[in-house]
Each structure stands twice: as C-alpha cells, then as structure tokens.
Amino acid sequence: MVEQYPDTIIITVNPALYQDPDTGIYSAATGTPEVKTFGCRAEINGAGRKVTGRDGSSMDYSFVVYLQKTSYTVPFDASYTLNTRDNGQFTGKVLQAHAGQLNTRIWL
C-alpha cells in the first residue's frame, strides 16, 4: 500500500536572541526550543533546481518536503532532522517554506 507521508521531519526553533533596548547589546536567548514533528514526503532535488532565499539569492536545495496543510508557520533558519524511509537521516537549516492551499512545502 502506498503511504502519502512515509517520512518524518522534526522542526526545532530556538528562542531568539535578546537585544537590550538601551545598549543594543545582544544576550543569550532564554526559554526552551519549540519542537514540532510532522509526517511528510521528502523528494530529493535530483534536477539541480534552486530556491530563492530571503535576501533574493538563488540557493541549491537538497530536498523539498511536503506536509499536510497546517496552520504552523515554519520559520527560515529553523533546524530540522529529516528521517526518510529510503535515504536515511539528514539535518540542517530550513531554506524556504510555503503554506499552500492544499499542503505545506519546505525546502531543505
């Protein structure tokens, strides 16, 4: 039987750095990281396609990951651990994410 989402992705968002409004100095973030786990389908970028980053530059990506439509917004630079059924485990930073009408896509 074919599974729509055979893989899993764990998204970890660390708390943001704190900037003192008076001095402008950054200090270590406080709080616990936010961790979300989703069933997904990861497809390898075998064609050498690129994705546009926040700054407008083109970046190579390794995987595009499809999730069920979710209200959760995946932030840029969030850490991920991708566990694929066929290709093993991968870690890194999210390059781009888009919540579409029918699904959510994440470029890694």
Phi, psi and omega in degrees: 000141181275131176261135180287322182232078185279347184254172175228148175229136176248118180258128179240122179247115179279149178301147181289154175295152179259130177249123178294123183294335181277316185260339182080003182278136177272144175230168183301145179289148176245158180107176182256149177296148175269126183238127179233139178240133181227145165285144185206176172232117181260130178241128181290141176276084182274352184260001179073026178293162181235160176234149180273128179279178180299327182272004178091357180280153177272134181231142172287143175234157182266320183223150161248131185244130180254130177238163169298154176305130182222154177276351179287129177266118180278116183283152172299150176067009173292149176278151178221155166232117181254122177250110181255146180294322187261335190241001178095205185248141180224148177226157178166205181243145177291131179268323184199152176213148180214127176265106180271186182289326184249340181204176175244135178244141178230131176257128183243000000 
